[in-house]
Amino acid sequence: MKKTKFLLFLLLPLSVLANLNVKHTPIPGGIAVVDFYTNHSNPKAFYSQVPVYTQQVNNTHWQALVGIPLLAKIGEKQITIKDFSTRNITFKVTEHDYKKQYITLKGKNKKYVNPNLLHMDRINQERPILSKARKVFSNTIMNKAAFIRPVSGVTTSPFGFKRFYNGQARRPHTGLDYAGDVGTEIKASGGGKVIISDEFFFNGNAVFIDHGQGLISVYIHMNKRLVVPGQIVKQGDIIGTIGQTGRATGPHLHFGVYLNQTVVNPNLLINHEI
């Protein structure tokens, strides 16, 4: 019997041997950790028909890590598991209240509150590029450890703030803002493949890294980008420097994380002891 188990273990795809230690945080902007059991070597999970990050834990059971949208309604939700059959598992999203933040943009930065027609043309051209990047789902997990902080600066704007620019309501803050001087080096939070390294209207200089199975990290408002699309990076590699490009009131790094095409609180994936 022991020999049979050992052989089965060797046949498992390398991707399922990775294990992110994520706390169950079923709130808007959080991550629901849903346990399930299966004898299948490579089960699939879906939330709202979007593929979900799955991992095997201690060779005993599986987990689906489900990113919950910031604007998700409170109540019961379902994920779909597909292995030898198809079944649903229910979990509950609980309420969480994020604080409000009021930001004033002056002078030339006012264009980021009410873009003109020329700016809107550019924004509309960039949207499908960014949307496609968020939808990337590669089967191989390229990062097998907790994320690290990309910079050491203090957090100046937490995740989830309900934002108002010049008194006008905008989308909640979809990442963490870290303070830093222009030119401060930015590290890759985890190993992966660069899928975007470009300059955008709102984001300024930005880098997106695919870590596998819909887990994507985002680095925004950079001064310099030091990586190119298709490049493989290791955790801790320098990928750029802090700047003030795009919609930014001062030099800082906006760090974001996507799971199943959904922004989640990056702190849930960061090892704060590193």
LUMPAGU-673560 format. One record per atom (N, C-alpha, C): y, x, z; residue in one letter. Coordinates in steps of 0.05 Angstrom, whole numbers, plus 5000, padded with zeros to 4 digits. Each point is the difference from the previous one (the first is absolute). Layout:
<gutis>
YXZA ...
</gutis>
This chain:
<gutis>
497650175000M 502449835000M 502550175000M 500150215016K 502350175001K 500650134973K 497850084987K 500350134974K 501249814980K 499249755000T 501049794982T 503049965005T 500949985025K 502849975006K 501650234989K 499050245003F 501450244991F 500450004970F 497949914986L 500249994970L 502049794992L 500149775013L 501949794993L 502850105005L 500450155021F 502750105007F 501050194978F 498250164989L 500850194979L 500749854974L 499049764996L 500649854976L 502649855002L 501249995023L 502649865003L 502150144985L 501949864986P 502250134987P 501750165019P 501050224992L 501750175017L 502349855011L 501149814985S 502449855008S 499649855026S 497649905006V 499649845024V 499750175025V 499950274997L 499650175023L 502650055014L 502349944987A 502650035013A 500349785020A 501750065021N 500449805021N 502850025011N 501749814994L 502649985012L 499949845026L 500950125021N 500049875026N 502649835003N 499849754993V 502349824999V 499749785021V 502149965015K 499949795021K 500449724986K 498449815010H 500249724990H 502749895007H 501749964980T 502849905005T 500549774980T 498949765006P 500249784981P 502649855001P 502250144993I 502749885000I 501250044972I 502149854993P 501350064974P 500950294999P 499350144979G 500650294998G 498050185014G 497949885012G 497950155014G 497550034984G 497950095013I 497450044987I 497949855017I 498649824987A 497749865013A 497550174995A 498750075021V 497550154998V 497749805003V 498649954979V 497949795000V 497250144997V 498449975021D 497350125000D 498149824985D 498150124986F 497849844988F 497650184997F 497749874996Y 497550144999Y 498649944973Y 498850214988T 498649974975T 498150244996T 497949954984N 498250224993N 500750114972N 502149894988H 500950094974H 501350275003H 499650184980S 501150275001S 503050014993S 501049804987N 502850014991N 501249714998N 500349875023P 501149724999P 502950004992P 500949774990K 502849974993K 501249785017K 502650035006A 501549795015A 502549934985A 500849755003F 502449904986F 501749825018F 502650034998Y 501849835015Y 502049884980Y 500049734997S 501649874980S 499450114972S 497450054996Q 498950104974Q 500850294994Q 501250145018V 500850284997V 498050175015V 498950224987P 498150175013P 501150135025P 498350035020V 500850105027V 498650265006V 501350175015Y 498850265010Y 497749945018Y 497650124994T 497749975017T 498950275009T 498850015023Q 498950255010Q 497649945018Q 498150195000Q 497749985018Q 500650145026Q 499249895022V 500650115027V 497450085014V 499750265005N 497750105016N 497349924988N 500049954974N 497549924987N 498749755012N 501749835013T 498949765013T 501249754989T 502550004993H 501249764988H 502350084982H 501349804988W 502250054981W 502649875011W 502250104989Q 502649885007Q 501649964974Q 501449784999A 502149954980A 502750045013A 501750164988L 502750045010L 501949844983L 501149795011V 501549804984V 503050025007V 501550084980G 502950005003G 501149724999G 501649925020I 501049735002I 503049994992I 500849844981P 502749994990P 502049945022P 502450124998L 502149965020L 500849705002L 499849864978L 500749724999L 497649815003L 497850105009A 497649845003A 500449785021A 498949774995K 500149785020K 498050055022K 500649915023I 498250035023I 497649814997I 497750095010G 497749824999G 497550144989G 497949854994E 497550114991E 500150084971E 498850244995K 499850114973K 497150074995K 499350054975Q 497350064993Q 499950254981Q 497950165004I 499450204980I 497349934988I 499550084976T 497549954987T 498450264997T 497550005010I 498250234998I 498049954977I 499850204983K 498049984978K 498150245002K 497549945006D 497950205000D 497649894985D 497949925014F 497849874986F 500649704995F 502049905014S 501049734997S 503050005004S 501149765001T 502949985005T 500449825024T 501650105019R 500649845024R 502850055010R 501049825016N 502750035011N 499950065030N 502050155009I 500350065029I 502949935007I 500349865022T 502649905009T 501250185021T 502650054999F 501550135021F 502649865003F 501450055022K 502549865006K 502450185000K 502149924986V 502550155001V 501849885022V 500950175017T 501749915023T 502950064995T 501749885015E 502950024996E 501150275010E 502150094987H 501450245009H 502949994990H 501850045018D 502949984993D 501250274996D 501150054977Y 501450254994Y 503049975005Y 501250215008K 502950005006K 501649994974K 502649945002K 501849994977K 501750264999K 500750074976Q 501750244996Q 502149944979Q 502550065007Y 502349954982Y 501150264990Y 500150024973I 500850254987I 502449944982I 502150175002T 502349974983T 500150224979T 500149924975L 500350194977L 502849984989L 501350234997K 502750014991K 500250164974K 502449984987G 500550164976G 498049964978G 499150234989K 498149994978K 497349885008K 499450015026N 497449905009N 499849695000N 502349874995K 500049714999K 498349904977K 499550174980K 498449924977K 497149935008K 499250105023Y 497249955009Y 499849735014Y 502349875005V 499949735012V 500149794978V 501850044981N 500349814977N 500150164974N 497650094990P 499950164976P 501249854976P 501450154982N 501149874976N 497849974979N 500749894977L 498049944979L 498650254990L 501450224998L 498850254991L 498050105020L 500749995026H 498250085021H 497649815001H 500449744995M 497849815001M 498050064977M 501050084977D 498250084978D 498250235009D 501250195013R 498450235009R 498049915021R 500949845019I 498249905022I 497649854988I 500649834980N 497849844987N 498150184985N 500950224989Q 498350194986Q 498250155020Q 501150055024E 498550165020E 498049845015E 500449745003R 498349835016R 497050014992R 499449984974P 497150014992P 498850275006P 501650224998I 498950265006I 499250025030I 501849915017L 499450005029L 497849815007L 499949774987S 497949805006S 497350114992S 499850144977K 497550114991K 499050215020K 501850165011A 499350215019A 498849885025A 501249785009R 499149875025R 497249884996R 499249944975K 497549874995K 497750204994K 500650265001V 497950204995V 497849975021V 497549994991F 497749995018F 497850194989F 499850235011S 497950194992S 497849995021S 497550014990N 497749965018N 499550235019N 500850254992T 499550235017T 502250035021T 499350035025I 501950055021I 500750304999I 502650064997M 500850284997M 501250115026M 500449835020N 501050105025N 498049905022N 499050195016K 497949945019K 500950055029K 502649975005A 501050055027A 502449835004A 500949975026A 502449865006A 502450124985A 501949854994F 502550104987F 501550175020F 501650194989I 501950155016I 502849914993I 501950055018R 502849944993R 500950184978R 501449894980P 500950174978P 502350185007P 501649935020V 502150175010V 500149965031V 501450185013S 500149995030S 502449855011S 501849914983G 502549875009G 499549755015G 502049915016V 499749765016V 500149764981V 498749785009T 500049754985T 502649865004T 501649964978T 502649875002T 499949714994T 497949914986S 499749724993S 497049935000S 499149855019P 497149935002P 499149824978P 497449964999F 498849824980F 500649715007F 500449834979G 500249715004G 502749895006G 502050165004F 502749905006F 500849794979F 501149775009K 501149804982K 502850114992K 500450074975R 502450154992R 502149824987R 502550065007F 502349874988F 501950214989F 500550004974Y 501850194988Y 502749864994Y 502150105013N 502749874998N 499849705005N 498449935020G 499749725009G 498049844984G 498950114978Q 498149864983Q 497150075007Q 498449805005A 497250045007A 498550134977A 498450205006R 498350134981R 497150035011R 498250124985R 497350035009R 499850155026R 498149945017P 499650165025P 499550294993P 500550185019H 499650284996H 497150064997H 499250124977T 497250034993T 498850275007T 501350155018G 498950265007G 501450115025G 499850265003L 501350145022L 502150194988L 502450005012D 502150194992D 500050235020D 499850244990Y 500150255017Y 502650154993Y 501450075021A 502550164997A 499350284991A 501850134986G 499650284992G 502250094982G 500550265000D 502050124983D 499050024971D 501949984981V 499350044972V 498650274996V 497849994987G 498550254995G 497650045019G 499849835021T 497850025019T 497449944985T 498050175004E 497449964985E 498549755010E 498849874980I 498449765005I 497150074994I 498249935019K 497150054997K 498549754991K 497950044985A 498249784993A 498649905025A 500249745006S 498849905025S 497050014999S 498850014976G 497250024997G 499350114973G 497550074996G 499250104974G 499749784980G 500650064974G 499749804980G 501050094973G 500649814983K 500950054972K 502749884996K 501950154990V 502749914994V 499949804977V 501049765004I 500049804979I 502849954990I 502050065016I 502849984991I 501650235011I 501650134983S 502050195008S 502349964981S 502049845008D 502149924982D 502549915016D 502149924985E 502549925012E 500549714993E 500849835020F 500449724997F 502749915011F 500849764993F 502649905008F 500249975030F 498349845012F 500149965029F 498750235016F 497850104990N 498450205015N 501150284997N 501650054979G 500850284995G 497650164992G 499950255007N 497750174994N 497749925018N 497749934987A 497849895015A 497350124991A 498250025019V 497250094995V 498149805012V 498049924985F 497949835009F 497350154999F 498449995021I 497550145001I 497749805005I 498050014983D 497649835003D 498050155017D 499249875022H 498050125018H 497249874997H 499849804983G 497549874994G 499749735012G 498749824986Q 499449725009Q 502549855007Q 502150034985G 502449845004G 501850105022G 499550245011L 501750125020L 501950194987L 502649945000I 502050154986I 502350075018I 500950255000S 502450075016S 502350054981S 502449945010V 502550004984V 502150165014V 501550164985Y 502150185011Y 502549954983Y 502149915012I 502349894985I 502750145009I 501950004982H 502750115004H 500050315001H 498050124988M 499850295001M 502250144984M 500550255008N 501950164985N 498550134977N 497850145006K 498450134979K 497249895001K 498849974976R 497149944998R 498650254991R 497950085015L 498750254994L 497149964990L 499449764993V 497349944989V 500349834975V 497849984985V 500149864974V 497749795000V 500249794984P 497949804998P 497350144992P 497949915013G 497350124994G 499350235018G 501950115014Q 499550235017Q 498549925025Q 498050165007I 498449965025I 501350155022I 500649875023V 501350135022V 498249985025V 500250195018K 498649995025K 501949915022K 498949905022Q 501649925022Q 501750245010Q 502649965002G 501850215009G 501350164978G 499249964975D 501350134978D 502949914998D 501850184992I 502849934996I 500349864973I 501149765001I 500249844976I 502949954991I 501950085017G 502949964993G 501750065024G 502649924998T 501950055022T 501649745005T 501049985024I 501649775008I 502750004985I 500849764992G 502549974986G 501449745007G 501849914982Q 501649765004Q 500349864973Q 497849984985T 500149874974T 499349715001T 500949844981G 499549715001G 501649865021G 499049785010R 501449845020R 499650125028R 501750205006A 499750145026A 502850055010A 500549945026T 502650045012T 500450285011T 497850155001G 500150285010G 497450134993G 499950275003P 497550144994P 497849935019P 497749924989H 497749935016H 497649974981H 497649985012L 497649934985L 499149725007L 499749844980H 498649745004H 497150044993H 498349955020F 497150044997F 498649735002F 498549944979G 498649745000G 497150034994G 498449795007V 497150004995V 499249724989V 498450014979Y 498849754989Y 497049995005Y 499149765007L 497149945002L 499649744985L 498049994982N 499649764983N 502649894990N 501750174988Q 502549934988Q 502149895019Q 499650055026T 501649885021T 501250225017T 502749995006V 501250205018V 499149945028V 499250225014V 499249985028V 501550215016V 500049975026N 501350195018N 498650274999N 501450214989P 498750264998P 499050115027P 501349925022N 499250105026N 497249935007N 498949804988L 497249915005L 498050204989L 500950184982L 498250194987L 500650295008L 502150045015I 500850275007I 498850105026I 499050245000N 499150135024N 502450135013N 501049885021H 502550105012H 499650255018H 497550095002E 499550245015E 500250254983E 500249964973I 500150234982I 502950104998I 
</gutis>
